[in-house]
Amino acid sequence: PKCVTDAAEELPQYVDGNRIDVDASLPNPNGCEYDNLYLDMNGIIHPACHPEDLPAPASEEEMYMAIFKYIDRVFSVVRP
């Protein structure tokens, strides 16, 4: 969904030029804890294969790395 995409694109955050990563081992700062996470893989795979702001991946390995990177970011936001 769009809300998850927006939240995932906010990571990592920068303060005074210093990168601040989310520590997923801490409680979720928004006070919401989730037991389940359902992923729309079509909404993840398609942008990884045909990104709007970057050139298309040169290899299948680059495509998979883009998919895994995005999923990691979603997990960092939702923390199921």
N, C-alpha and C positions, 0 to 999 in steps of 0.2 A: 504494500500500500504506500501511498504518497507520504504519509506521516512518518513511516519507518525510513523511507528513502531520505527525507529531509533530515531526520535525526542522525542517520548514519553518515550523511555527508558533512555533518558538523564536527565529526571526529577526525583527527585529533584537534584539540584546541591549542591556540598559541596565545601566550600572554607575554608581552614585552619581547617578542621574538623567540621565546623559549617554548618548545613543544611540551604540552601537558597531556599525557595519555590517561585514559580512564582506567582506574584500578578496579577490575571486575571482581576482585576478591572482597571488596567492601560492599556494604548494603547499598541498594540502588538509591541514589540521592533524591529521587522524586517520591520516595516512600511507597512505590508500587513494586510488589514482587510478583513474578509470573511463574507458573508451574509448567506451562507449555508454550511452544513457539512453532507456528506453522509457517513454512516458507513457500511462496509462489515461485518455484524454480524458473518458470518461463520469464517472470519479471526480473530474474537475476541473470539467467543465461543470455538472453537477448542483448541487454546492454553491455555485457562482457564481450560479446562477439562483434557488436556494432556500436561502439561508444560514440556519443555525440561530440565530445570535446577532445578526443584523442584519436590517433590513427588505429585502424583495426589491428588486433593482435597478429603478429607475423607467424606464429606457430600455435599449434594446439596446446602446447605447454603454457604459453603466455595467456591463452584464453582461460585455462584451468586456474592459473594463478590469480587472474582477475576475479574469477568466481569465488575462490577461497578467501581472497582478501575482503570481498564484499560481505560474505557470510560471517567472517570474523568480526567485522564492524557491526553488523546487526546484532550478533551475540553480545558484543560489548555494550550496546545500547540497552537491549532488553534484559539481559542477564537471566535467562530462564533457569 
